[in-house]
Amino acid sequence: MFCIKTEIPQEVCEIDDELKAIYHSKDSVCIWVLKTREDRNRFLDETAGMLKDQREIFFENFYKL
């Protein structure tokens, strides 16, 4: 297990983990929050293999709240 110490805003911590999709690279960690667990699972399936920028565009086009 790898742990990276950082400060996560409380409002993000309060969101159900099953609604969060998490991506990381060598210089960033991104957390996308979706409306339902099904949306989160579909987002993960549909964006598998995408880079961060591609996932951001995909989220904006299909899942932005």
DARAUR-V288589 format. One record per pair of residues at least 24 apart in sequence whose C-alpha atoms are under 6 Angstrom apart, sorted by the first residue. I is the first residue (numbers start at 1). J is the second residue. Records with the same first field share a line. If there is no record, write none. Layout:
# DARAUR-V288589
I: J ; J
This chain:
# DARAUR-V288589
none
